[in-house]
Amino acid sequence: MAVAELDEQTRPTAAATSATRRRVPGWTIVGVVIAAVVAGPLLALPLSFVGGDSFLEPLARTVLPVGLRTSVLLGLGVGICTFVVGTGLAILVSFYDFPGRKTLDWALVLPLAMPAYVLVFVVLAQYGIATPLQSNLFGAGLQIPGVRTPMGAVVILSMVLYPYVYILGRSAFMGQSRQSIEAARSLGCSYGRAVWRVAVPLARPSLAAGVVLAVMEALADFGAVNLLGVQAMTAEIYRLWFGAFNEAAALQLATVLVGLALALVAIERLLRGRARYHQQLGRGDAIEPRQLHGWRSIAAAAPAVVLLLVVFALPVAQLAVWSIESIVDGGVAGGLASQARNSLLLAVSAAALTVLTATIVVYGQRTRPSRLGNGAARVATMGYAVPGTVVAVAVFAPLIWIDRRLIDVADGLLGTSIGLVFTGSILGLVIAYVIRFHTLAYFSVESRMGRIEPNLDDAAQSLGADGSRVLAEVHLPLLWPGILTGALLVLVDVMKELPATALLRPLGGDTLAIGVWEATKDSRYDAAALPALLIVAVGLVPVILLVRLLRGEGWTSASERI
């Protein structure tokens, strides 16, 4: 009898415990909702084929063949060039020692701060085009054929995108053991042959990831190809949107471009197959670079030095000279202050909102891991693989629908017109930035969250702290470095972002990137110099921080956060 009474008393408690376990925490629900909202507008792309006219047939007869062929050529060319340059430089600084190696080790990352369209601007102002600017540091009046061609675009894009392959390749090589090289040499291989036949295959996943990132950026590029007059898919989408005012056709063409980008990722996965690449590095087993002497040391350093001079040092110096001339001659654009203010406002707003959404999504997964939450979080990171042009086109469709509904509601209830709330202000542009760059903030916060021991959560909850208090008093102080890193990366990418800004900016909402683009389109290079220099200067901040991170914590651990 006592046992039965005890069982009756404990049964409600067990039921309550079971119900508590089944109840999904509010933070998890909010995280899933935010992830769905971030990824939701991208559904406008496939939905453009539903309930309306299909423009694929006329597009297939006109712009699609040229645009698709050009984009494929850009992707293949950039993939090959960045692999050769990035892998070669990573091998050089990882396996060989020569004068200046330690400086080149970090300096080779600096071209990441140079937007492709800024480098195009410098090249066009230097070679083959009459320019009103006075002081050319190199090549004034020199004609270089092939700049305004797809191959010219491949070369320029590759020169600013190779650091993706270099950084990941360098981290992979530094994570290898010297025993593998020594084993190959004991079988009769020379040092160089051992590096190529053993070290490079072991680094294949990292090198492939770097190439995919570079190709994605090339397919997403709009500013460089537009300034060079190359008819890539991004340029055709912009022309359909602004030139032909055909939103449905632009959405459908954008869907094709997204399919091309996703096909690239799928092909890379298929080529890798089920292969696994395991590396074990024990203490004292790190690779020791081979010392080069005489002409070999000069020959090793020369290509890297020339590359940095051509891609980064001389263009920055030239921009500085042109900027000083423009200031002295009074040629600075009157709207420069407004462009700088708009750029900072948009960048800070997008960075703050992005790290907020990323932190909520990550904490939702931390509170109650689930397949639904993990799937929603991963889907929300797809925006970074989507070109800015495509994001802008995808965002515009649902936002204009919401604006029209709000106008109808305000007119019916208040009898007044509120105008376009989202597409007529910076709100729509900020939303596009969040969708595009949510991935950067998400992975920065997630990697930092992974370092926090779960025991801290249990200890705080055992003391009576609820989820909100655990987040505020335990996680946020520990997540702050990751949050700051994500915010900084988003801020700089927004400063450089051109296609989404060009498509969605409201009246009077020009940014520094738009200022460079508009001025160079009209060959007003004196007006483009100073905003271009400001963009590069801002871009140097995260690159310098990345270099400090790489040198302070080691290439392997640091590259895992990229």
Secondary structure, DSSP 8 states (H G I E B T S, - for coil): -HHHHHHHHHHHHHHHHHHHHHS--HHHHHHHHHHHHHHGGGGHHHHTTSSS---HHHHHHTHHHHHHHHHHHHHHHHHHHHHHHHHHHHHHHHHEE-TTHHHHHHHTTGGGGS-HHHHHHHHHHHSSS--S----SS-TT---TTTTSHHHHHHHHHHHHHHHHHHHHHHHHHTSBHHHHHHHHHTT--HHHHIIIIIHHHTHHHHHHHHHHHHHHHHH--HHHHHTT---HHHHHHIIIIIS--HHHHHHHHHHHHHHHHHHHHHHHHHHTT--------TT-B---EE--THHHHHHHHHHHHHHIIIIIHHHHHHHHHHHHHHHHT-S-TTHHHHHHHHHHHHHHHHHHHHHHHHHHHHHHHHS--HHHHHHHHHHGGGGGS-HHHHHHHHHHHHHHHHHHHHHHHHHHTSS----SSTTSHHHHHHHHHHHHHHHHHHHHHHHHTTS-HHHHHHHHHTT--HHHHIIIIIHHHHHHHHHHHHHHHHHHHHH--HHHHHH--TT---HHHHHHHHHHTT-HHHHHHHHHHHHHHHHHHHHHHHHHHHHH-HHHHHTT-
